[in-house]
């Protein structure tokens, strides 16, 4: 087989037929792919409904047995013991971290304890691995002071890893909310103009927007609950703005607070805010599209241009080699 391929490397007609067959197969596969792939959303919704019924049945059985039911997840025992033993709340604890954990979707005491635990564990692991690598595995002809400095740098990076992970989760969550928020405002506008109360409107929108953004549906559901039990309704809107930390959501929360305080109509305000958020989403997409050509320069030089040269100069080189 290899000898056959080598013997026919100069056969331009055979090579053209092979490349044409590959291109035709790729075209057929591309056109048939949307027909083969099915929408997994109905199956997922059915699984969620079945799982919800199982959870309800399990909680009813626990209530019948008289067990204590809690919605908050308790922290791991070994993490809790480590945090309390080393007094990590005082040394590596950050009040800003609690807000950042909420913005990333981690609520309760368990995520905060896990964050403090990993703030202690990751630098220790990084220090141990860097010491083993620098002084035992890697034979560098460098002074011990430079090796020790590299180990300290690795320890600092290990200490910042939980914070970097948290910032990455916040960015992903904010991106999901930002993309779905204009559509949520349109649904909220329809609900408000139809005469539905703001609590019912939030509940309806959270149920409809879940297919686009689970994070936004979760925040709206939590806001609905806060509007029901908080004495000051404006606090619920302020909490929504803090949990999302987005300018568009903050503007809507200010408009809702003004409507609660002065009784101003929400219809025109929500319509303007929905258009502004949609324009912001479009401008962000245009900004990414404008920044694409500079990012493609290096991949084109490294990957596209050599292939292009091979395609253009390949037949000439083959003819020159065959002529000799």
N, C-alpha and C positions, 0 to 999 in steps of 0.2 A: 504493500500500500504506500509506504514511504517512497519507494523507488518510482512508483507511478506518478506520485505528486511531483517528485523532482524532475522526472522526464517531461512533464507537461507544464512546467513553470513558464516556459516561453510561448505556450499556446495561448495567444491573446483571446481567441474565440471561446475557448473553454473557460478561461478566467471570467470573461464577460458573462457567460451563461451562469456560472456559479454565483457571481455577485448579483445578477438579475434575479436568480431564484431566491437568494437570501433577502433581497429587498421586497420581492413579492410576498414571501412568507411573513416578513415583519409587517407589511401593510395589512395583510389579512388578519394577523393577530391583533393589530391595533384597532381595526374596525370591529372585530368580534369580541374584544375584551369587555366593552360596556354591556353587551348582551349576555355574557357569561356571568359577570359579577352581579350578584343580587344585593338589594338593600338590606343591611343587617338590622336596621332600626326596629321594624316590627318584632323580630325575634328577640332583640334585646329588651324591648318594652314588655314582651310577654314573660321573659325570664325575671325581669324586675317585679312584675305583678305576682308571679309565683313565689318569689323570694319574700315579698312583702307579706303574703298570706302565711308563709312559714314562720316569719318573725312574729306576726300577731298571735299565731297559735302557740308558739313557744313562750311568749310573754304572758299570755292568758294562763298557761299551765303554771308558770312561776308565781303569778299572782294568786292562783288557787292554792298553791303550796305555802303561801305566806312568805315567800322570799322577797328580799329587798331589791327593787328594780331601780337602776340608775341609767341615765342617758349619757353621762360623761364617762369617758374611758379613763380608768385608773392607770397611773404610771407603773412601769415594770418595777418589781420589788428591788432588784439589784441596782437599777438606776436610781431609785429613790434612796436606797441605803448609801450609795456612793455620793450623791449630792448632799445628803445630810452629814455624812461622816467628814467630808472634806470642806464643808461649808461653802459650796460652790455658788450659792445665791449671793454671797457677799463678794467673792473674789472675781468670778467671771459672769455674774448675773448682769443683765442689762434690761432696764425698763423699756427701752426702745425695741428690744427683741420680742417682747410680748405683743406689741402692735404689729411688728413685722410678721410674726407667726400667724396672727389673725388675718393679715393681708394675704398671706400665702395659703390660707384655708385650714390652718391647724389651730383648733380651739381647745381650750381646757388646760388643765395643769399637766397632763401627760406629755404633750408636745414640748412644753417649756422645760420639764425635767429631762426629757430626751435631748433637747438642745444643749442644756448645761452639761449633761453627761458626755456628749460628743465633743463639746468644747474642751473637756479635760482629756478624753481618750485620744482624739486624733493628733494633737501635738506630741503626746507621749509615744504613740506608734511611729510618727514621723521621725522623732528624735532617735528612737531605737533602731529603726531601719537605716537611717542615714549614718549612724555610728557604725553599724555592721558593714554597710556598703563602703564607707570611706576608709575605714581602718583595717578591715579584714578581707573583703572581697576585691575591691578595686585597689590596685597597686599604683598609686600616684606618687610622682616624685615632687611633692609639694610639702611645704612646712606643715607641721601639725596645727599651727594657728589658722592657716587657711582652711584646712579640713574641718576644724572646729567651727569656723565661721560659716561654712557651707551647711553644717549640721544645725546651727542656730537658725539659719535662713529656712531650712526645711521644716524646723519646728514652728517658725512663725507662719509659714504657708499652711501647715497642718492645723494651726489654731484658727486660721481664717477660712478653712474649708467649710465648716458648718454655716458660716455667714454667707459665703458665696453660693452655697446650695440654696439657702433661704432666698437670696436675691434672685436667683434663677427661677425658683418656683413663683415668686411674686411677679416677675416679668411675664411668665407664661400665663398666669391667671389674669393679669391685667390685659394682656393681648386678647384673650378669649372674651373678656367682658367688653373691651373696646370695640371688637368687631360686631358683637351682637347687640350693643346698647342702642344704636339708632332704630333698629327693628323693634326693640322693646319699647322705645318711646312712642313709636307709631301705634303699637298695640295699646299702650297706656292712654294715648290720646283718644283712640276709638272708644275705649271703656269709659273714660271720663265724660266724653261728649254724649255718650248714650245714657248717662245718668247714674252710673255705678259709683259707689263710694270708693274712696281711695284705697281702703283696705282690701275690698273685693277686687279692685282693679289690679293691685299688686299681686294678689293671689292668682288671678286669672292669667296675668302676664307671665308669672313664674312657671305656671303649668305649661304655657305655650312655648316659652323661649328655651325650655330645657333641651330640646333637640339641637339647638345651635350652641348654647353655652351652659354647661352644667354649673359653672361658677356663678354666673349671673342669676340663674334660677335659685341657687342656694342663698345668695345675698338678698334677693327680693323676698324669698320665703321668710328669712330671718327678720327682715324689716316688717313684714306683715305681722309676725308674732310680737315684735316690739311695739308696734302701733296699737296692739290689743291690750297690753298690760302695763306699758309705761305711763306714768302720770303726765309727763310733758311729752307730747307727740313730736315736738321739734327735736328732742333728743334722739329719736329713732332715725330721723333724716341725717343728723350729724354723725351718728354711728355708721350709717351707710356710707357717707362720704369718707370717713376715716378708714373703714374696712377696705374700700376700693382704691382710695388715693388716686383718683382720676379727675381731671379738670372737668370733663363733661358731666360726670356723675355729681360732682360738687355743685355745678351750676343748676342742675335739676333739683338737687336737695335745697338750695337756697330759694329757688322758685316755689317749691312746695312749702317751705317754712313761711315765706311771705304770704302765700295763699292761706295758710293756717292762721296767720296773725291778723291780716288785713281783709281777708275774704275776697281777694282778687280772683278773677276767672283764670282757670288753668289751661283752657283750650288753646288760645293763641300763643301762650308762653311755651307750652309743650310742642306746638307745631314749629315755632322758631328754633327751639333747642334741638328738636329732632333733625331739622335741616342743617343746623350748625354741626351737629355730631356727624351727620352723613358727609358734609363737606370736609370735616377733619379726617374722616376715614379715607375719603378720596384723595386728599392732599398727601396723606401718609403713603398711600399706594403710589402716587405720582413721584413722591420723593424717593421711594425705593426703586422705582423704574428708572429715574434719572441717575441714580447711583450704580446702576447695573453695568453700563459700558466700562467704567474704570475697573470694576471688579473682574470683568471678563477678559481684560487685556492679558494678564499673566497666564490664565488657562489657555487662551488662544495661541499665545507664543509657544507654550510648552507642549500642547497637545494637538491643536488644529493645524497650525502651519506645517509641522513636519509631515503630517499625514497628507496635507495638500500637496506638498512638494513631491512626496512619493507617488501620488496619483498622477501628477503632471509629468514628472521626469521619469517615472517608472517605465512606461512603454519605450521611450527613447533609449533608456539604458539597456533594456532587454534587446532592442534591435541592434544597438552597438555591440553588445556582447555576442549576439548571434552572427553578426557580420564578420567578426573576427574568427 
